[in-house]
Amino acid sequence: MALEITESNYEELVAKSDKLVVIDFWAEWCGPCRLVAPFIAELATEYNGKAVIGKCDVDDNPDIASKFSIRNIPTILFVKNNEVVDKLIGAVPKTKIAETIEKNL
């Protein structure tokens, strides 16, 4: 299951992580976000131990969304050593997300 990334646990889960962190920026009202959600959940299980995969609700965590200049959702960021190394925007297929994870592991 994907972790919930919030302003209170961001430092621990993202900033201090020594693994690739995949953050799905989403909102409850976003239709395309609901299409991506099952892929994120499956990938969290598949990459357990290899990468940290989480979701960040932009409505509940505006400071994190602002930190990364999130303008469109869904946006999936790939963060390594607290630096963005890749980004996917929109409802992308699971294979594309997996390819991007593999490329950045």
Rosetta blueprint (number, residue, H / E / L):
1 M L
2 A L
3 L E
4 E E
5 I L
6 T L
7 E L
8 S L
9 N L
10 Y H
11 E H
12 E H
13 L H
14 V H
15 A H
16 K L
17 S L
18 D L
19 K L
20 L E
21 V E
22 V E
23 I E
24 D E
25 F E
26 W E
27 A L
28 E L
29 W L
30 C L
31 G H
32 P H
33 C H
34 R H
35 L H
36 V H
37 A H
38 P H
39 F H
40 I H
41 A H
42 E H
43 L H
44 A H
45 T H
46 E H
47 Y L
48 N L
49 G L
50 K L
51 A E
52 V E
53 I E
54 G E
55 K E
56 C E
57 D E
58 V L
59 D L
60 D L
61 N L
62 P H
63 D H
64 I H
65 A H
66 S H
67 K H
68 F L
69 S L
70 I L
71 R L
72 N L
73 I L
74 P L
75 T E
76 I E
77 L E
78 F E
79 V E
80 K E
81 N L
82 N L
83 E E
84 V E
85 V E
86 D E
87 K E
88 L E
89 I E
90 G L
91 A L
92 V L
93 P L
94 K H
95 T H
96 K H
97 I H
98 A H
99 E H
100 T H
101 I H
102 E H
103 K H
104 N H
105 L L
